[in-house]
Amino acid sequence: LDLCLHPKPAGLVLQYGTAGFRTNAKQLDHVMFRMGLLATLRSKKTEATIGVMVTASHNPEEDNGVKLVDPMGEMVTPTWEGYATQLANAEQEDLLAALKDVIEKEAINMSQEANVFVGKDTRSSSASLSQAVLDGVSALGGHNYGLVTTPQLHYMVCCQNTQGKYGEATVEGYYKKLCQAFIQLTNNASNCTDDQKHLSVDGANGIGALKVREMESHLKKELHISLFNDGSKGKLNHQCGADFVKVQQNAPTGIKINPGERGCSFDGDADRIVYYYIDSEGQFHLLDGDKIATLISTFLKELLTQAALDLKIAVVQTAYANGSSTHYLEDTMKVIVRCTKTGVKHLHHAAQEFDIGVYFEANGHGTVLFSKAAEEKIQQLAENPGADDERKRAALLLQNTVNVINQTVGDAISDMLLIEAILAIKGMTIQQWDAIYSDLPNRQLKVKVSDRRVIDTTDAERRAVSPAGLQEAIDSLVKKYRQARSFVRPSGTEDVVRVYAEAETQESADDLAHEVSLAVYRLAGGVGDEPKPLH
């Protein structure tokens, strides 16, 4: 085993977080090689195919990153996240010992064959970095998938490990399954005009743009896509992409969109999506993950009622979900709403507890999970010759909905097809979708602190347990405003505390966010100047 191929710079320390490793591309060569080694060990251990995705998602072009994908297309387990951190940080001379340590702890049979799928995004550094992963894999056996979106890699790993039950483990198989389901769904839309079939897509100058191009022929003109920021000239994520749009509350540069027309933006590796439109007054309107989850869960709930299927549907949100969406779901739609800690893995896990679990982060990352039992009940009804027509039609729609969804992970392409199908079936404009509920005005701020660990939270990050007095301070500040809510949580990546506030008016939300920031600054060891008022 030649371990000196990709040496580690002495003293560099990195942490495997929610998104794997992510930093400037220049620092990642040794990490990639070692993740190739680790993925191979994970494959031998699970006796299954493991994925390695080279991407830094919505980060700037000069960054890159890597994350591992477990056998069912999910994120790797916390224990193995720990091994990843240990391997990445082992100095060159300790690498062999670190590898042996994992092999011993996990009792890995080294003669077991290994399968690893490696995917990469369009960053200039991705080619050489994914080669470093392959060097690690081929030191122990594996396979290269080339340019794919993150969700496509998750999907193909799942197909491979279900022996094709989930689908064919190729990009082509992915397009076929999703587009066929989409076309079946839109067949249920009465007299859709070409105008209504039109969608402008901002590809963030990333991999998603390439893949939408590849997919177009499979859509058989059922969806007319105008693709912008396709990577031919602009820089990845630069003034475009889902993150830019969500943060700036504005349309991306490089997109032409007429008043009232639908637009959407992917992020850099196409696992997030947000929608928007510009009204006749020129005002920009964003439809984020909360609006998407509401549209999808409403559609599914209506189909379950029509099919008379007794299945439990829930929407999983984080504390960042807009209060209006929570009220609408609970009070009007009578859907169970579950709140979890921030981070996709927490949402995914909670969604698995229901027959149908819809989860979206406000940033547009999300999907729908169906339990085995739910899928079977839907299939039985769809194939039941004795069932009445209305029930049967609903069951067939549900069946195609299951097939258009990528259940392994949030997927911009899959979510886009689902949303487009729902709007077509319901004959809804984007304005009507937006009007389901009105977002409460909100504000997010950051407070620099000397040590973010002094803040400890509970109740899905909605309440602070330490430092002493902070939650009491927040409670009394919230009482001053109407329809108000606020919470604070430590950042997962830097020494800052994130503050969220919402209230009846933007001015109230801004004032509340500022006052809570001051409380954090004073009680949690703020650094630098104290936070200035926004007005």
C-alpha positions as CSV (number, residue, x, y, z in Angstrom):
1,L,0.0,0.0,0.0
2,D,1.7,3.2,-1.1
3,L,0.6,5.8,1.5
4,C,3.0,8.6,0.4
5,L,1.2,9.4,-2.8
6,H,-0.8,12.4,-1.2
7,P,1.2,13.6,1.8
8,K,-0.5,15.7,4.5
9,P,0.9,19.2,5.3
10,A,2.1,18.9,9.0
11,G,-0.1,20.5,11.6
12,L,-3.3,21.0,9.5
13,V,-6.4,20.0,11.4
14,L,-9.9,19.6,9.9
15,Q,-13.2,18.5,11.3
16,Y,-15.8,16.2,9.5
17,G,-19.1,18.1,9.9
18,T,-22.6,17.9,8.7
19,A,-21.4,18.5,5.1
20,G,-18.3,16.3,5.4
21,F,-14.9,18.2,5.0
22,R,-15.1,21.6,3.4
23,T,-12.3,24.2,3.0
24,N,-10.0,25.8,0.5
25,A,-9.3,23.2,-2.3
26,K,-5.5,23.6,-1.9
27,Q,-5.7,22.0,1.6
28,L,-7.6,18.9,0.5
29,D,-5.4,16.6,-1.5
30,H,-4.4,14.3,1.4
31,V,-7.9,14.3,2.8
32,M,-9.4,13.0,-0.5
33,F,-6.9,10.2,-0.7
34,R,-7.6,9.2,2.8
35,M,-11.4,9.4,2.3
36,G,-10.9,7.0,-0.6
37,L,-9.2,4.6,1.8
38,L,-11.9,5.0,4.4
39,A,-14.8,4.5,1.9
40,T,-13.1,1.3,0.8
41,L,-13.0,0.1,4.5
42,R,-16.6,1.2,5.0
43,S,-17.5,-0.9,1.9
44,K,-15.7,-4.0,3.2
45,K,-17.4,-3.5,6.6
46,T,-21.0,-3.1,5.2
47,E,-20.4,-5.5,2.3
48,A,-22.1,-2.9,0.1
49,T,-21.3,0.0,-2.3
50,I,-20.3,3.3,-0.6
51,G,-20.4,6.7,-2.3
52,V,-17.8,9.5,-2.1
53,M,-19.0,12.9,-3.4
54,V,-16.4,15.6,-4.2
55,T,-18.2,19.0,-3.8
56,A,-18.4,22.1,-1.6
57,S,-22.1,22.7,-2.6
58,H,-22.9,26.4,-2.2
59,N,-19.4,27.5,-1.2
60,P,-17.3,29.8,-3.5
61,E,-15.5,28.2,-6.5
62,E,-12.1,28.1,-4.8
63,D,-13.3,25.8,-2.0
64,N,-14.0,22.1,-2.3
65,G,-15.0,19.3,0.0
66,V,-15.9,15.6,0.3
67,K,-18.6,13.5,2.0
68,L,-19.3,9.8,2.3
69,V,-22.6,8.2,1.3
70,D,-23.8,5.1,3.2
71,P,-25.4,2.0,1.6
72,M,-29.0,3.3,1.4
73,G,-28.0,6.6,0.1
74,E,-27.9,8.2,3.5
75,M,-25.2,10.1,5.4
76,V,-22.4,8.1,7.0
77,T,-22.8,7.2,10.8
78,P,-21.4,9.4,13.6
79,T,-18.8,6.7,14.5
80,W,-17.4,6.8,11.0
81,E,-17.5,10.6,10.9
82,G,-15.1,10.2,13.9
83,Y,-12.9,7.9,11.9
84,A,-12.9,10.3,9.0
85,T,-11.7,13.1,11.3
86,Q,-9.0,10.9,12.8
87,L,-7.7,9.7,9.4
88,A,-7.7,13.2,7.9
89,N,-5.7,14.6,10.8
90,A,-3.2,11.8,11.3
91,E,0.3,13.0,10.5
92,Q,1.9,11.2,7.6
93,E,4.0,8.8,9.7
94,D,0.9,7.8,11.8
95,L,-1.4,7.1,8.8
96,L,-0.8,3.4,8.7
97,A,-1.4,3.0,12.4
98,A,-4.6,5.1,12.1
99,L,-5.9,2.8,9.3
100,K,-5.0,-0.3,11.3
101,D,-6.9,1.1,14.3
102,V,-10.2,1.4,12.2
103,I,-9.7,-2.1,10.8
104,E,-9.2,-3.6,14.3
105,K,-12.0,-1.6,16.0
106,E,-14.5,-2.6,13.3
107,A,-13.1,-6.1,12.8
108,I,-12.9,-5.6,9.0
109,N,-12.2,-8.6,6.8
110,M,-9.6,-7.1,4.4
111,S,-10.2,-9.9,1.8
112,Q,-13.8,-8.8,1.4
113,E,-14.2,-7.1,-2.0
114,A,-15.0,-3.4,-2.0
115,N,-17.2,-1.1,-4.2
116,V,-17.0,2.6,-4.2
117,F,-18.8,5.1,-6.4
118,V,-17.0,8.4,-6.8
119,G,-18.8,11.6,-8.0
120,K,-17.7,15.1,-8.5
121,D,-19.1,18.6,-9.3
122,T,-17.9,21.1,-11.9
123,R,-15.3,23.0,-9.8
124,S,-11.9,23.3,-11.5
125,S,-10.3,21.5,-8.5
126,S,-12.7,18.6,-8.6
127,A,-10.9,16.6,-11.3
128,S,-7.6,16.3,-9.5
129,L,-9.2,15.9,-6.1
130,S,-11.6,13.1,-7.2
131,Q,-8.5,11.4,-8.7
132,A,-6.9,11.5,-5.3
133,V,-10.0,9.8,-3.9
134,L,-9.7,7.2,-6.7
135,D,-6.0,6.6,-5.8
136,G,-7.2,5.8,-2.3
137,V,-9.9,3.6,-3.5
138,S,-7.9,1.7,-6.1
139,A,-5.2,1.2,-3.4
140,L,-8.1,-1.1,-2.3
141,G,-10.6,-1.5,-5.4
142,G,-13.5,0.9,-6.8
143,H,-15.4,2.7,-9.5
144,N,-15.6,6.3,-10.9
145,Y,-18.9,7.9,-11.8
146,G,-17.6,11.2,-13.2
147,L,-19.6,14.4,-13.2
148,V,-22.9,13.9,-11.2
149,T,-25.1,16.0,-8.8
150,T,-24.8,15.0,-5.2
151,P,-28.4,13.6,-5.1
152,Q,-27.6,11.5,-8.2
153,L,-24.7,9.8,-6.5
154,H,-26.9,9.1,-3.4
155,Y,-29.6,7.7,-5.7
156,M,-27.2,5.4,-7.6
157,V,-25.6,4.1,-4.4
158,C,-29.1,3.2,-3.2
159,C,-30.0,1.5,-6.5
160,Q,-26.8,-0.5,-6.4
161,N,-27.5,-1.7,-2.9
162,T,-31.1,-2.6,-3.4
163,Q,-30.1,-4.8,-6.4
164,G,-32.0,-2.4,-8.7
165,K,-35.2,-2.4,-6.7
166,Y,-35.0,1.4,-6.3
167,G,-34.0,1.8,-9.9
168,E,-31.1,1.4,-12.4
169,A,-27.8,2.6,-11.0
170,T,-27.0,4.9,-13.9
171,V,-27.6,8.6,-14.6
172,E,-29.7,7.5,-17.6
173,G,-31.8,5.2,-15.3
174,Y,-32.3,8.2,-13.0
175,Y,-33.6,10.4,-15.8
176,K,-35.9,7.6,-17.1
177,K,-37.5,6.9,-13.7
178,L,-38.1,10.5,-12.7
179,C,-39.2,11.8,-16.1
180,Q,-41.6,8.9,-16.7
181,A,-43.2,9.5,-13.4
182,F,-43.4,13.2,-14.1
183,I,-45.0,12.7,-17.5
184,Q,-47.6,10.3,-15.9
185,L,-48.4,13.0,-13.3
186,T,-48.8,15.8,-15.8
187,N,-51.2,13.6,-17.9
188,N,-53.6,14.3,-15.1
189,A,-53.4,18.1,-15.7
190,S,-56.3,19.3,-17.7
191,N,-55.5,21.6,-20.7
192,C,-52.1,23.0,-19.6
193,T,-51.0,25.8,-22.0
194,D,-47.4,26.2,-23.2
195,D,-47.1,29.3,-21.0
196,Q,-48.0,27.3,-17.9
197,K,-45.4,24.7,-18.9
198,H,-42.6,27.3,-18.9
199,L,-40.0,27.5,-16.1
200,S,-36.8,29.5,-15.8
201,V,-34.0,27.7,-14.0
202,D,-30.8,29.2,-12.5
203,G,-28.2,26.4,-12.6
204,A,-25.8,28.3,-10.2
205,N,-23.1,27.8,-13.0
206,G,-22.8,24.3,-11.5
207,I,-23.3,20.6,-12.1
208,G,-27.2,20.9,-11.9
209,A,-27.2,22.9,-15.1
210,L,-25.3,20.2,-17.1
211,K,-27.7,17.6,-15.8
212,V,-30.9,19.5,-16.6
213,R,-29.5,19.8,-20.2
214,E,-29.0,16.0,-20.3
215,M,-32.4,15.3,-18.9
216,E,-34.4,17.6,-21.2
217,S,-35.0,15.1,-24.0
218,H,-36.5,12.7,-21.5
219,L,-39.2,15.3,-20.6
220,K,-40.9,15.0,-24.0
221,K,-41.7,18.7,-24.0
222,E,-44.0,18.4,-21.0
223,L,-41.9,21.0,-19.3
224,H,-40.3,23.9,-21.2
225,I,-37.1,25.0,-19.4
226,S,-35.1,28.2,-20.0
227,L,-31.7,27.5,-18.4
228,F,-29.6,30.4,-17.1
229,N,-26.2,30.4,-15.4
230,D,-25.4,27.2,-17.1
231,G,-21.7,27.4,-16.4
232,S,-20.7,28.5,-19.9
233,K,-19.4,31.9,-18.7
234,G,-20.2,32.7,-15.1
235,K,-18.5,31.5,-11.9
236,L,-20.0,28.8,-9.7
237,N,-22.4,30.2,-7.1
238,H,-21.2,33.8,-7.9
239,Q,-24.2,36.1,-7.5
240,C,-26.5,33.2,-8.4
241,G,-27.7,29.9,-6.9
242,A,-30.2,29.0,-4.2
243,D,-28.1,30.3,-1.3
244,F,-27.5,33.7,-2.9
245,V,-31.2,34.1,-3.7
246,K,-32.3,33.1,-0.2
247,V,-29.8,35.4,1.6
248,Q,-30.2,38.4,-0.8
249,Q,-33.9,38.1,-1.2
250,N,-33.4,38.9,-4.8
251,A,-33.3,37.3,-8.2
252,P,-29.9,35.9,-9.3
253,T,-27.9,37.9,-11.9
254,G,-28.1,36.5,-15.4
255,I,-31.7,35.4,-15.4
256,K,-34.4,36.9,-17.5
257,I,-37.8,36.5,-16.0
258,N,-41.1,38.2,-16.9
259,P,-43.6,39.4,-14.3
260,G,-45.7,36.5,-12.9
261,E,-43.4,33.8,-14.4
262,R,-42.0,31.0,-12.3
263,G,-38.2,30.9,-11.6
264,C,-36.2,28.6,-9.5
265,S,-32.5,28.3,-8.4
266,F,-30.4,25.2,-7.6
267,D,-27.4,25.4,-5.4
268,G,-23.9,24.4,-6.6
269,D,-24.3,20.6,-6.3
270,A,-28.1,20.6,-7.0
271,D,-29.4,19.3,-3.6
272,R,-31.3,22.5,-2.8
273,I,-33.9,24.5,-4.6
274,V,-35.9,27.7,-4.1
275,Y,-38.7,29.2,-6.2
276,Y,-39.6,32.9,-6.9
277,Y,-41.4,35.3,-9.1
278,I,-41.5,39.1,-9.7
279,D,-45.0,40.7,-9.5
280,S,-46.4,43.4,-11.8
281,E,-45.0,46.1,-9.5
282,G,-41.5,44.6,-9.9
283,Q,-41.5,43.3,-6.3
284,F,-39.5,40.0,-5.8
285,H,-41.2,37.1,-4.0
286,L,-39.3,34.1,-2.6
287,L,-40.9,30.7,-2.1
288,D,-38.5,28.9,0.2
289,G,-38.3,25.4,1.7
290,D,-41.3,26.1,4.1
291,K,-43.5,27.0,1.1
292,I,-42.3,24.0,-0.8
293,A,-43.1,21.6,2.1
294,T,-46.5,23.2,2.5
295,L,-47.4,22.7,-1.2
296,I,-46.2,19.1,-1.2
297,S,-47.8,18.0,2.1
298,T,-51.1,19.7,1.1
299,F,-51.1,17.8,-2.2
300,L,-50.3,14.5,-0.5
301,K,-52.9,15.0,2.2
302,E,-55.6,15.7,-0.4
303,L,-54.6,12.5,-2.3
304,L,-54.7,10.4,0.8
305,T,-58.2,11.7,1.6
306,Q,-59.4,10.9,-2.0
307,A,-57.8,7.5,-1.8
308,A,-59.3,6.9,1.6
309,L,-56.0,5.6,2.8
310,D,-55.3,5.7,6.6
311,L,-51.7,6.8,6.5
312,K,-50.1,9.3,8.9
313,I,-48.4,12.2,7.2
314,A,-46.1,14.7,9.0
315,V,-44.0,17.7,8.1
316,V,-40.7,18.0,9.8
317,Q,-39.2,21.5,10.2
318,T,-36.5,23.2,12.2
319,A,-36.8,26.2,14.5
320,Y,-36.0,28.4,11.4
321,A,-39.3,27.5,9.7
322,N,-41.5,30.6,9.5
323,G,-44.2,30.7,12.2
324,S,-46.9,31.2,9.6
325,S,-46.1,27.9,7.8
326,T,-46.3,26.1,11.1
327,H,-49.7,27.6,12.0
328,Y,-51.1,26.9,8.5
329,L,-50.0,23.3,8.6
330,E,-51.3,22.6,12.1
331,D,-54.5,24.7,12.2
332,T,-55.7,24.6,8.6
333,M,-54.3,21.5,7.1
334,K,-54.4,19.5,10.4
335,V,-51.0,17.9,9.6
336,I,-48.6,16.8,12.3
337,V,-45.7,19.1,12.5
338,R,-42.4,17.9,14.2
339,C,-39.6,20.3,15.0
340,T,-36.0,19.0,15.1
341,K,-32.5,20.4,15.5
342,T,-30.9,22.1,12.5
343,G,-29.2,19.8,10.1
344,V,-30.5,17.5,7.4
345,K,-29.7,14.3,9.2
346,H,-31.9,15.2,12.1
347,L,-34.8,16.0,9.8
348,H,-34.3,12.9,7.7
349,H,-34.3,10.7,10.9
350,A,-37.5,12.3,12.3
351,A,-39.3,11.9,8.9
352,Q,-38.6,8.2,9.0
353,E,-41.0,7.8,12.0
354,F,-44.1,8.5,9.9
355,D,-45.9,6.7,7.1
356,I,-45.2,9.8,5.0
357,G,-42.6,12.3,6.2
358,V,-42.1,15.6,4.3
359,Y,-39.0,17.5,5.4
360,F,-37.5,20.7,4.1
361,E,-35.1,23.2,5.6
362,A,-36.0,26.8,4.9
363,N,-32.9,27.0,2.6
364,G,-34.6,24.6,0.1
365,H,-33.0,21.3,1.0
366,G,-35.6,18.5,1.5
367,T,-37.5,15.5,0.2
368,V,-40.3,13.1,1.1
369,L,-39.9,9.7,2.8
370,F,-42.5,6.9,2.4
371,S,-42.5,3.9,4.7
372,K,-42.4,0.4,3.2
373,A,-46.0,-0.1,4.5
374,A,-47.2,3.1,2.9
375,E,-45.7,2.2,-0.5
376,E,-47.3,-1.2,-0.3
377,K,-50.7,0.2,0.6
378,I,-50.6,2.6,-2.3
379,Q,-49.5,-0.1,-4.7
380,Q,-52.2,-2.5,-3.6
381,L,-54.9,0.1,-4.1
382,A,-53.5,1.2,-7.5
383,E,-53.6,-2.5,-8.6
384,N,-57.0,-3.4,-7.0
385,P,-59.5,-4.1,-9.8
386,G,-62.4,-3.6,-7.4
387,A,-61.6,-0.2,-6.2
388,D,-63.8,2.8,-7.3
389,D,-62.5,5.2,-9.8
390,E,-61.7,8.2,-7.5
391,R,-59.8,6.1,-5.1
392,K,-57.9,4.4,-7.9
393,R,-57.0,7.7,-9.6
394,A,-55.6,9.1,-6.3
395,A,-53.6,5.9,-5.7
396,L,-52.1,6.1,-9.2
397,L,-51.1,9.7,-8.6
398,L,-49.6,8.8,-5.3
399,Q,-47.6,6.0,-7.0
400,N,-46.2,8.3,-9.6
401,T,-45.4,10.9,-6.9
402,V,-43.4,8.2,-5.0
403,N,-41.4,7.6,-8.2
404,V,-40.7,11.2,-9.1
405,I,-39.2,11.7,-5.6
406,N,-35.6,10.9,-4.7
407,Q,-36.0,9.6,-1.2
408,T,-32.3,9.3,-0.4
409,V,-31.6,13.0,0.0
410,G,-32.8,16.5,-1.0
411,D,-32.6,16.8,-4.8
412,A,-33.2,20.0,-6.7
413,I,-34.1,18.2,-10.0
414,S,-36.5,15.8,-8.4
415,D,-38.1,18.5,-6.2
416,M,-38.5,20.7,-9.3
417,L,-40.3,18.0,-11.2
418,L,-42.6,17.3,-8.3
419,I,-43.5,21.0,-7.7
420,E,-44.1,21.5,-11.5
421,A,-46.4,18.5,-11.6
422,I,-48.4,19.6,-8.5
423,L,-48.9,23.1,-9.9
424,A,-50.0,21.7,-13.2
425,I,-52.4,19.1,-11.6
426,K,-53.9,21.7,-9.3
427,G,-54.0,24.3,-12.1
428,M,-52.2,26.7,-9.7
429,T,-50.2,29.8,-10.5
430,I,-47.1,30.6,-8.5
431,Q,-48.9,33.6,-7.0
432,Q,-51.7,31.4,-5.8
433,W,-49.2,29.0,-4.3
434,D,-47.5,32.0,-2.6
435,A,-50.8,33.2,-1.2
436,I,-51.5,29.9,0.8
437,Y,-50.1,31.8,3.8
438,S,-48.1,35.0,4.3
439,D,-44.7,34.8,5.9
440,L,-44.1,36.6,9.2
441,P,-41.3,39.2,8.8
442,N,-38.1,37.9,10.2
443,R,-34.5,38.8,10.7
444,Q,-31.3,36.7,11.2
445,L,-28.2,38.1,12.9
446,K,-24.8,36.8,14.1
447,V,-23.0,37.8,17.3
448,K,-19.3,37.1,17.6
449,V,-18.4,35.4,20.9
450,S,-15.1,34.2,22.3
451,D,-16.4,30.6,22.7
452,R,-19.7,29.4,21.1
453,R,-19.8,26.4,23.5
454,V,-21.1,28.6,26.4
455,I,-24.5,28.5,24.6
456,D,-26.3,25.3,25.1
457,T,-29.9,24.7,23.8
458,T,-32.8,22.3,24.2
459,D,-36.3,21.7,22.7
460,A,-34.9,21.4,19.2
461,E,-32.7,24.5,19.7
462,R,-35.7,26.7,20.5
463,R,-34.6,27.4,24.1
464,A,-31.3,28.2,25.6
465,V,-30.3,26.3,28.8
466,S,-27.0,28.2,29.3
467,P,-25.7,30.8,30.0
468,A,-27.8,31.5,33.0
469,G,-30.4,34.2,32.5
470,L,-30.3,34.3,28.7
471,Q,-33.6,32.4,28.0
472,E,-35.4,34.6,30.6
473,A,-34.1,37.7,28.8
474,I,-35.3,36.4,25.4
475,D,-38.7,35.5,26.9
476,S,-39.3,39.0,28.3
477,L,-38.1,40.7,25.0
478,V,-40.4,38.5,22.9
479,K,-43.4,39.5,25.1
480,K,-43.0,43.2,23.9
481,Y,-44.0,42.4,20.3
482,R,-47.0,40.8,18.6
483,Q,-46.8,37.4,17.0
484,A,-43.2,37.3,18.1
485,R,-40.7,34.5,18.4
486,S,-36.9,34.4,18.8
487,F,-34.2,31.8,19.5
488,V,-30.4,31.6,19.5
489,R,-28.1,28.8,18.7
490,P,-24.3,28.4,18.4
491,S,-23.0,28.1,14.8
492,G,-21.7,24.7,13.8
493,T,-18.7,26.1,12.1
494,E,-17.4,29.3,13.7
495,D,-17.4,31.2,17.0
496,V,-20.6,33.1,16.4
497,V,-24.1,32.7,17.9
498,R,-26.9,32.9,15.3
499,V,-30.0,34.9,16.3
500,Y,-33.4,34.4,14.7
501,A,-36.4,36.7,15.4
502,E,-39.9,37.1,13.8
503,A,-42.8,39.4,14.5
504,E,-45.9,41.0,13.0
505,T,-43.9,43.8,11.3
506,Q,-40.4,43.9,9.8
507,E,-39.5,46.8,12.2
508,S,-40.5,44.7,15.2
509,A,-38.6,41.7,13.9
510,D,-35.5,43.9,13.4
511,D,-35.8,45.5,16.8
512,L,-36.3,42.1,18.5
513,A,-33.4,40.6,16.7
514,H,-31.2,43.5,17.8
515,E,-32.3,43.4,21.5
516,V,-31.7,39.6,21.6
517,S,-28.3,40.1,20.0
518,L,-27.4,42.5,22.8
519,A,-28.5,40.0,25.4
520,V,-26.3,37.4,23.8
521,Y,-23.4,39.8,23.6
522,R,-23.7,40.7,27.3
523,L,-24.5,37.3,28.7
524,A,-22.5,35.0,26.4
525,G,-19.1,36.7,26.1
526,G,-19.5,38.9,23.0
527,V,-16.3,40.0,21.2
528,G,-15.7,43.4,19.6
529,D,-18.2,46.3,19.5
530,E,-21.6,45.6,20.8
531,P,-24.3,45.0,18.2
532,K,-25.7,48.3,16.6
533,P,-29.4,48.8,16.1
534,L,-30.6,48.1,12.5
535,H,-32.6,51.4,12.3
